[in-house]
Amino acid sequence: MANIKELSKIPERLTPGHRLCSGCGASIAVRQILMGTTSPIVAGAATGCLEVATTIYPYTAWNVPFIHNAFENVAATISGAETAYRALKKKGKITKDIKFVAFGGDGGCYSEDTEIFTENGFRNIKNIKVGEKIWSVNPETNILELQENEKLHKYPYEGRMIRGKSRFIDFLITPNHNVPMWYKGKWEFIKGVDLLKRYKTAFSRKFNWYGDGNDTLWMVIEVPKIPKYRYQKEFSKFDTKKWLKFLGWYITEGCLYKSKSGYLIRIYQSNKDKKEKIYRLLKDLGLSPFKCNRSVDFQSKQIYEYLERECGKGFKNKKIPKWVLSLNKHYLKEIFGSLIEGDGSITKQKNRRSYHIKFITASKELMNNMVELVLKLGKNCSISQRKEDGVYRIGIGFNYLNHKLYSRRRLYGNKQQVFLEDYKGFVYCPQLKKNHTVITKRNGKISLSGNSYDIGLQSMSGAFERGHNFVYVCYNNEAYENTGVQRSSATPKGASTTTAPAGKASYGKPQLRKDLTAIVAAHNIPYVAQGSISHWNDLVTKSQKAFAVEGPAFLNVLSLCHRGWRYPQEDTVKISKLAVETGYWPLIEIEKGIWHFTYKPKERKPVVEFLRTQGRFKHLFKEGNKHVLEEIQRDIDNQWLRLEKLVRATSGGG
Amino acid sequence: MKLTALTGDQAAAEAMRQIEPDVVAAYPITPQTEIVMNFSQFAADGRVKTEMIPVESEHSAMSACVGSAASGARTMTATSANGLALMWEIVYITASLRLPIVMPVVNRALSGPINIHCDHSDTMGARDSGWIQLYSENAEEVYENIIVAVKIAEHKKILLPVMVCQDGFITSHAVEGISTFPDDKVKKFIGEYTLEHSLLDVENPVTYGPLDLQDFYFEHKRQEAEAMKDALKTIPAVLAEFNKTFNKSHDLVEEYKLSDAEVAIVVLSSTAGTAKGVVDELRKKGVKAGLLKPRFFRPFPKERIIKALSNLKAVAVLDRSDSFSGEGGPLFSEVKAALYESQKRPPVIDYIFGLGGRDIFPEDIKKVYKELEEIKKTGRIKALVNYLGVRN
């Protein structure tokens, strides 16, 4: 959702010096849409009011790079610019990464990135390099293993993706993607699309892991020696299990203090029992701890340096050493135990045999380490990040090993959950090396046009089909307004225009307007939406989504023209709102092929309330034209019903 | 140098491969198709790093080229006849935006009636669009002209788009042995392309294609005219550099046995090759025949044409397109106008020939020389505009 406070900070890309009419819907639409991204953009416009009024040489109202070419070819022009961007980027001639600046400090509402768990923790799929080692599961043996990324397939995908989402599972995959499911004790792969057909699907997270170390033998950890420091005791080796337990305490509760008086290691703990536990552990290790009010402390330069190097200093830099993670389960359990005792909490679930563990950390590296640890222990987990302070919260489940997704009930349940803020869901796919297709973050190019319904349709269609990464905005004023209000295929039935005027033998345009949004949706591009400036939050949100997707996106925005529609200029927003409330201009979006309403009036007002406000429909209220009003209402009702059907048909019962 | 058997289309694609533009947006049309096909294969095989835009029409091809070139990418496309006609609107815009796009054009008769074979009606129609036009006699010239065209188009003093024309089927589909240059030498010759004000420079945003009304449009068009005029002065230097680098002898016009000639033909593209053969034959018979082949039609090398033709006794212009002015073809009009400035003003007649791919034979050209000999003797012009090789 857009936040007006945040939006006010976004610099104006279309400056107020433009010469569009006051009360023009187009400029409002453009400014709202340009708030959809903070990344650098390149704008293009077709010949029309917008271009004419904003760029009279030698002035320009555009604070961003802008190109106008001709009347009907803005999509092709922008597709050229977008391709040039890719070409020059590939050659290193453009170093500025327009794409990534977009999501820099924004904390933007929508992030669709799938991150892949690799050797180095979670990494955005886009950034994964060939040869990078990715955690994967061998479907034959169910063993967790690092596999080299042979090839990162990256191609624009247009159309529907399958989203699986619950507390423990979150994935976004293409319909032909193979999903591993746990069926009668073994792995089976089914197509993503088939998930929809099933009532429920079980997903296992119980992987096998055989790490280093023989747990029956006594293994020691060697601590490197340092030059003699004061009179401190020197250590050479420790019992591994105990040492790991200690590391767990240090990682979660430990602090290092260096002062003139020496090198202090402090394990914070106010719980008496735990304090005692730590004290005993340290004693066992041969250290010389002393209990303080809220901690257990001991002095040692040698261990201070060891811990600083191996486990990090400061709560944001804590980590589990690599060698620890490579150990086998028996050892991992030791460190896991004290980690959870330190920064975890265990809740037994009511009326269930299961219990749930939460682990909290501010260190990204530790979060990644923890996930690896949890997976190796055969548990599953989910990660979330608190927005205010960036603290990661890892939920660890023990008995949810066969987690079920209910296709009918949950898959497309709550639409708002489809894009979670600060999403860090766990992507689970043992076939990382193959066809892992995900929607990733996205882009920064926009074009604005009014000539989309008729003469520009082909150019636009071509650019959509080619999959250029751009946002196409149709500022829809429902006629050729710039040249003096001539009829277009966007003009609604009954409207009087200069080339289809109302007269004694005519009630204006007799034909229905074209459903451009549906035509564009038929291109199966990732994002298509219809918006209105009156619902600014809805429109900005749609714009954010449009900018965020990889591939083409389309926004059809009702942009009122008081000259052509004939109403007082101050009523633009009011009438825009009526268009939505009457169902004349439904606020819909088609996301990966799934249609839904983003706003549904509680009760649709009769369309005459909208028609009455404008001079272009004035004649309809005369004697003898009542049937046209009825016809228009019927058309609107039919359109609404059709939309509802589409929503039902595409959303899997949502 | 390497001798390779290539068609004109393949030669164009080979030049494009060596140029390796950043972006190619093209739509296939006969007889240009092989250029796009061959180049697409180079891209598919990874032999070029070019980004292809497989547009849905020529209109979008040129539109995408405008967007790309304005973004600072070296951009090329190719077309023929009706394809050129469809991109017409943007052809003018490209020139007015001063975007150095190079476009091989395979000349084909412009419909209607529909015909896929060679004449110059397509590019001759675009002679006032603000593009530089180069006409190539054979595949080797196609190859060389495309390379030199890049350098000309991107020259800081020129910055105009260039059409490199070749005769459809006659040149485009006939295999010739041509000498190609080494890749690195071509790349070094054309250099890197940099655009002063790129659309992608998000830190210094520029507006391309603003509304330009009464108070500035005229100045901008004047600048465009001046650019074309200046190009005539700059091009010889670029050609000299090309000649020096590749050991060639390109010039604005090619004079063939003209120094002591009394009668001569002016003709573009492949027909010049046929005519050269006729000149040789006539020379053996003692006829002082010569030939002038303008390589550049835009900018129009007027001074060179005056110098080359002034001392002749009679001149015939061979036009492979008609302007339907009732006064002959476009090449004739311009050559005749140029000679008006000459003190001697030799008699000039026009022959329109080869429309829709109608073959022209040495016998036809001999007829022209015969007529010129006649004029030389009598000083009387029977018909100013003639049609060659057509049924009456």
HADDOCK unambig.tbl for C-alpha pairs under 7 A between the chains (distance, minus, plus):
assign (segid A and resid 40 and name CA) (segid B and resid 202 and name CA) 6.22 0.50 0.50
assign (segid A and resid 42 and name CA) (segid B and resid 200 and name CA) 6.87 0.50 0.50
assign (segid A and resid 52 and name CA) (segid B and resid 211 and name CA) 5.66 0.50 0.50
assign (segid A and resid 55 and name CA) (segid B and resid 210 and name CA) 4.81 0.50 0.50
assign (segid A and resid 55 and name CA) (segid B and resid 211 and name CA) 5.70 0.50 0.50
assign (segid A and resid 56 and name CA) (segid B and resid 210 and name CA) 5.85 0.50 0.50
assign (segid A and resid 56 and name CA) (segid B and resid 211 and name CA) 4.70 0.50 0.50
assign (segid A and resid 56 and name CA) (segid B and resid 212 and name CA) 6.07 0.50 0.50
assign (segid A and resid 57 and name CA) (segid B and resid 210 and name CA) 5.80 0.50 0.50
assign (segid A and resid 57 and name CA) (segid B and resid 211 and name CA) 5.82 0.50 0.50
assign (segid A and resid 57 and name CA) (segid B and resid 212 and name CA) 5.19 0.50 0.50
assign (segid A and resid 60 and name CA) (segid B and resid 207 and name CA) 6.83 0.50 0.50
assign (segid A and resid 63 and name CA) (segid B and resid 205 and name CA) 6.45 0.50 0.50
assign (segid A and resid 64 and name CA) (segid B and resid 202 and name CA) 6.50 0.50 0.50
assign (segid A and resid 64 and name CA) (segid B and resid 205 and name CA) 4.96 0.50 0.50
assign (segid A and resid 65 and name CA) (segid B and resid 199 and name CA) 5.42 0.50 0.50
assign (segid A and resid 65 and name CA) (segid B and resid 200 and name CA) 6.81 0.50 0.50
assign (segid A and resid 65 and name CA) (segid B and resid 202 and name CA) 6.13 0.50 0.50
assign (segid A and resid 65 and name CA) (segid B and resid 205 and name CA) 4.17 0.50 0.50
assign (segid A and resid 65 and name CA) (segid B and resid 206 and name CA) 4.87 0.50 0.50
assign (segid A and resid 65 and name CA) (segid B and resid 207 and name CA) 5.76 0.50 0.50
assign (segid A and resid 66 and name CA) (segid B and resid 199 and name CA) 6.95 0.50 0.50
assign (segid A and resid 66 and name CA) (segid B and resid 206 and name CA) 6.27 0.50 0.50
assign (segid A and resid 66 and name CA) (segid B and resid 207 and name CA) 4.54 0.50 0.50
assign (segid A and resid 66 and name CA) (segid B and resid 208 and name CA) 5.93 0.50 0.50
assign (segid A and resid 67 and name CA) (segid B and resid 207 and name CA) 5.73 0.50 0.50
assign (segid A and resid 67 and name CA) (segid B and resid 208 and name CA) 4.42 0.50 0.50
assign (segid A and resid 67 and name CA) (segid B and resid 209 and name CA) 5.86 0.50 0.50
assign (segid A and resid 68 and name CA) (segid B and resid 208 and name CA) 6.00 0.50 0.50
assign (segid A and resid 68 and name CA) (segid B and resid 209 and name CA) 4.74 0.50 0.50
assign (segid A and resid 68 and name CA) (segid B and resid 210 and name CA) 6.54 0.50 0.50
assign (segid A and resid 69 and name CA) (segid B and resid 209 and name CA) 5.91 0.50 0.50
assign (segid A and resid 73 and name CA) (segid B and resid 60 and name CA) 6.54 0.50 0.50
assign (segid A and resid 73 and name CA) (segid B and resid 63 and name CA) 6.29 0.50 0.50
assign (segid A and resid 76 and name CA) (segid B and resid 60 and name CA) 5.14 0.50 0.50
assign (segid A and resid 76 and name CA) (segid B and resid 63 and name CA) 5.51 0.50 0.50
assign (segid A and resid 76 and name CA) (segid B and resid 64 and name CA) 4.82 0.50 0.50
assign (segid A and resid 77 and name CA) (segid B and resid 63 and name CA) 4.77 0.50 0.50
assign (segid A and resid 77 and name CA) (segid B and resid 64 and name CA) 4.27 0.50 0.50
assign (segid A and resid 77 and name CA) (segid B and resid 66 and name CA) 6.26 0.50 0.50
assign (segid A and resid 77 and name CA) (segid B and resid 67 and name CA) 4.44 0.50 0.50
assign (segid A and resid 78 and name CA) (segid B and resid 64 and name CA) 6.78 0.50 0.50
assign (segid A and resid 78 and name CA) (segid B and resid 67 and name CA) 5.73 0.50 0.50
assign (segid A and resid 79 and name CA) (segid B and resid 64 and name CA) 5.89 0.50 0.50
assign (segid A and resid 80 and name CA) (segid B and resid 64 and name CA) 3.84 0.50 0.50
assign (segid A and resid 80 and name CA) (segid B and resid 65 and name CA) 5.74 0.50 0.50
assign (segid A and resid 80 and name CA) (segid B and resid 66 and name CA) 6.95 0.50 0.50
assign (segid A and resid 80 and name CA) (segid B and resid 67 and name CA) 4.54 0.50 0.50
assign (segid A and resid 80 and name CA) (segid B and resid 68 and name CA) 4.30 0.50 0.50
assign (segid A and resid 81 and name CA) (segid B and resid 67 and name CA) 4.44 0.50 0.50
assign (segid A and resid 81 and name CA) (segid B and resid 68 and name CA) 4.32 0.50 0.50
assign (segid A and resid 81 and name CA) (segid B and resid 71 and name CA) 5.63 0.50 0.50
assign (segid A and resid 83 and name CA) (segid B and resid 23 and name CA) 6.99 0.50 0.50
assign (segid A and resid 83 and name CA) (segid B and resid 51 and name CA) 6.64 0.50 0.50
assign (segid A and resid 83 and name CA) (segid B and resid 68 and name CA) 6.77 0.50 0.50
assign (segid A and resid 84 and name CA) (segid B and resid 22 and name CA) 6.82 0.50 0.50
assign (segid A and resid 84 and name CA) (segid B and resid 23 and name CA) 6.19 0.50 0.50
assign (segid A and resid 84 and name CA) (segid B and resid 68 and name CA) 4.94 0.50 0.50
assign (segid A and resid 84 and name CA) (segid B and resid 71 and name CA) 6.21 0.50 0.50
assign (segid A and resid 84 and name CA) (segid B and resid 73 and name CA) 5.44 0.50 0.50
assign (segid A and resid 87 and name CA) (segid B and resid 22 and name CA) 5.64 0.50 0.50
assign (segid A and resid 87 and name CA) (segid B and resid 23 and name CA) 6.84 0.50 0.50
assign (segid A and resid 87 and name CA) (segid B and resid 50 and name CA) 6.91 0.50 0.50
assign (segid A and resid 87 and name CA) (segid B and resid 51 and name CA) 5.89 0.50 0.50
assign (segid A and resid 88 and name CA) (segid B and resid 22 and name CA) 6.98 0.50 0.50
assign (segid A and resid 88 and name CA) (segid B and resid 73 and name CA) 6.74 0.50 0.50
assign (segid A and resid 459 and name CA) (segid B and resid 60 and name CA) 6.14 0.50 0.50
assign (segid A and resid 462 and name CA) (segid B and resid 55 and name CA) 6.49 0.50 0.50
assign (segid A and resid 462 and name CA) (segid B and resid 56 and name CA) 5.50 0.50 0.50
